[in-house]
Amino acid sequence: MALTIDIDLLLEIRKQRLAQLGMPTDANYGLREHVKSELDFAHGIFKQHPGWLIVNVSNRAIEETATIILEATKEREENRSWVPPRML
């Protein structure tokens, strides 16, 4: 399972975090190019694992994200425990 977020939303979160910490908003942590490269790197890893569910957490409450994860986990566990009938 993998989590992702829209770049503009992540940039806003990071700029707010930098401001709260009293750090300059032009630090790498808050630069679009840096954030884009981080997201591209993560998405590259996701592509190497096609079985992973990718959940976009943009504009989702944590409870909604948790529900998606729990339901997906339950579904995968149910599918793993299913044993096809034996061929006679």
Secondary structure, DSSP 8 states (H G I E B T S, - for coil): -EEE--HHHHHHHHHHHHHHTT--TTSGGG-HHHHHHHHHHHHHHHHT-TTS-EEE-TT--HHHHHHHHHHHHHHHHHHHH-------
